[in-house]
């Protein structure tokens, strides 16, 4: 599933291609992902320019007119694809066509994405109960959040109501980089643990954006390049193990990552 770094890169792509373009047509190959009637999308978007593009966590927001935002959540396989006059890509669900004969399509092969309409970002964030974006956290914000949490640490990092943007892959990497077992409890962390976790959260996400989300480009001491059961740990002689945390497949090194008790 795309996480914060991949969605940030996608936002930059849409910024560079579709910003300030006027929408002349809104088409739907399928309406199964729409969270409002298709007529509402057409009314809200047709004839409007894409005035602004924002991202929060795993969502992208396109502003079209005073009180109209179309919001995309990408599920496992969703993406936005910009192209010149030609057939829409396979698995397209919605297409915005612009007056210069270019198009922006929401493509989602596994049909797990969602497309929303919202009157404002604030309204949508409140309705979905989304937390602060992971890259917008200050140390004080992060420390305060962890002081309130009593559950598993990986569950805290991946809870979109608490921290928006971190998913399965990057939570594993962040925990690996600080040497903490994914089944550790948030309330067991020391002040030093929390600061290390905060710093590595920012470092891992920013690096992922910098290298374009390409796993092969991560440093050799990153778990992400060895994220398979039985692989050699890049930092010790141990082997990568797989377990389940909150229903998610989770990879870690039992030699490097200890449970906080």
N, C-alpha and C positions, 0 to 999 in steps of 0.2 A: 504494500500500500504506500502511495506517495506520502511523505512526511514533510515537515516544515521546509527543509532545504530544497526538496524537489518542487514544492509549491511556490517557493520564493523565486526559483529559477523560471518557472512557468509564468509567474507574474511579470517578470522582466521581459520575457518573450512577448507577452500580450501588450505590454507597455510599448515595445518597439514596433509592433505591427498594427494594432487596432485602435490605439488611443486617438481621440478626436475625430474618428470616422463616423459618418452618419449612417444609421441603420435604415435601409429601405425595404427590407423584407425579413420576416422571421418564419422559418420553416421547421417542421417537426417530422422526422422519420418515424419516431415513436414518442408516445407521451407517458410512458411508464415511469420515467424518472422525475416528472414534473410534480412539484408540491403545491401547485395552483393550476387552475384550468388554463389551457393553452390560449384561450381568448384573452385572458388577463395579461399574459406575456406579450402578446401582439400589441395590445392597447398600450401597455407600459413602455414598449421598446421601439416600435415602428415610428420612423421619422425623427428619432432622437439621436444625439451624438453620444459616444462613449466619452464622458467628461473626466472620469477618474477611475483608477484601478487600485484597489487596496487588497491586502492579504491579512488574515488573522488565522494563526495556526494552520490548519489544513484547508481553509476556505479561501476562495478568490471572489472579490466583490467588484462588479462593474457598475458604475453609476451612469445612468442614462436619463437625464432630466432631473427636475428638482427633487422629487420624492420617489424615484424609481431606481432600485438596485436589483440586478440579477446576480444571484449567489450560486457558486458551484462548489459542490463537495465531490471528490474524485473517486471515492471508494477504493477498490483494489487496482483498477486498470484505467481510470478516467484520465483524459487530457484535453486540452484545447489546441486545435490545429488551425492555423491560418494558411490560406492558399489563394491563388489567382483563380480566374474563371475556369472551372473544371468540375468533374463529378465530386460529390462529397465523399470523404473517406469512408471506408467500411466501418460499421458499428456506430455511425453518426446518429445522435438522437435529436440534436437541435442545431440549427445553423442561423447565424446572423449574417445577412448579406449587406454589403456597403455600397455606397453610390459610385465608387470607383471600380466596381465589379470584382472586388475581393470578398472573402468570406472568412468567418470564424466559426468552426464547428466544435461542439462538445461530443467527443468520441469516448465511448465506454463499452468495452467488449463484454465484460462480465455483468453489466447492468446493476452495479452496486453503488453507483454515484447518485447524486441528487441535485436537482436544480430548483432554486427557490426564487421568489420575489419578496422584496422587503422595502419598506418605506424609508428606512435608515439603517445604518450600521448598528447604532445603539439599540434599536428595536430588535434587530435580528440577534444580536449578542445576548440580549435579555431573554428573548424567547427560547433560544437554544441553551441558555445558561453556560456560556463559554467562559473559560478562564482567560487570564492575561496571556498574551503571546509569549512564548518561552524566551524570545530574544528581547522582550521589553521588560523582563524582570530586573529589578535592582536587587542587591544583596539583602536589603532590609525586607523587600517583598518576599523573597525566597525563604529567608529565615523565619519570617512570620508564618508563612504557609506551612513549613515543616513542623513548626511548634504546635500547629493545630491537628496534625495528622497522626493517627495511631495505627494505621494499617501497613501493608507491605510497601516497600520503597518503589519497586517497579510499578506497582499499581498507581502510586502517587504520581510518578513521572508521566505515565500514559493516560491519566485521567484528564480528559479534555475540559472538564468543568473546573479543574484546578490550574492546569498548565496546558495551554493550547499549542499543539504542533508536534509534540514528541510521540512517536509510535513505537512499534516493537523493535525495529532494527536499531534506532538511535538510542533508545533507553538501554539496550544491551551494551552498546558501545560506551555510553557515558559511565555505566556502572563498572564496566571492565577497566576503564581508564583510571577510576578511583580505587579499584581493588576491593569493591564491596559486592557481596553475594546478592543476587536479585531477590532472594527471599528474606533479606534483612528487613527489619521494621524501622519505619521512619523515626519513631520515638527513641530508638537506641543509638542514633547518631550523635557523635560529639560535635562540639562547635567547629573543630578542625575538619571533621568529615563533611559537615554541611558546606563549609567554605570551599573545600576541594570539589564537592559535587556541583556547586554553583558555577565555579570557574570552568570545570570540564564540560558542563552543559553548554555554556556559551562557546567554548573552544571547539567542541565537536561539531556543533551546528554551523558555526561560521566557517570552519574548514570545509565542511561538506558543500556549502554554497560556493566557496572559492574555487573548488576543484570540479564544479559542475555536477556534483553527485555521483561521479564515476568511482565505483568501488576499487577499481584497479589503481586509482591515483592516491588512495589513502596511504599514509605512512605504513611501513612494514610492521610496526608495533601496534597496529590497530586490529582489533578482533574482527572487524567487518570483512577483512580479506581472508579470514580463516573460519568464517561462521558456518561450520558444518561439524556435526558430531564425529568425534574421533580425530579431527585435525590437530596438528601440533599447535600448542599455545605459542604465540610469537615472542613471549617474554620469559618463558620458563620451560622445563622439560615435561610439563603436564599436557594433558589432552583436553580438548574442548568437549564439554558435555552438553546435553540437551535435556531440558526439563520443561514443565508447564507451570506458568505463573498467571493466575487470573484467566485461565483458558488460553493463554498465548504460548506458542513455542518460544522457548528462551534458551539462549546459548551463553555459556560462561566457562571460566577455567576454575575448577575447585581448588587448585593450588594457589592461584593468585587472588582469588576473591573469597573472602571469609564472611561468614554470617555474623552480623553485629548482634550481640546478646546483651 
